[in-house]
Amino acid sequence: MSRVAVISAVLDEPEKCQQEFNKVLGSFKKIIKGRMGIPFDDEGVSIISVIVIGEMDTINNLTGKLGKIPYVSVKTSVSKKEIRG
């Protein structure tokens, strides 16, 4: 069964990690349903939220890969309700 989740990411040095971040997201495009990014140029930080629907193993795999990117911090919130995905 699938779950709905939101992955929240803070990119502390966007110019150094955005390309790799986007590459990882692209490899999981089948489970991504929406994305919102807000750049804080003056502070040198970007905030990105990614909404996904998928199996927990896949969501955890995506979160883990994003979290391994230097200058990126991630947290994931997952719905308790299982859905057919």
Summary of the structure (lengths in Angstrom):
residues: 85
radius of gyration: 12.8
end to end distance: 6.8
largest distance: 42.3
contacts: 232
relative contact order: 0.37
helix: 29%
strand: 44%
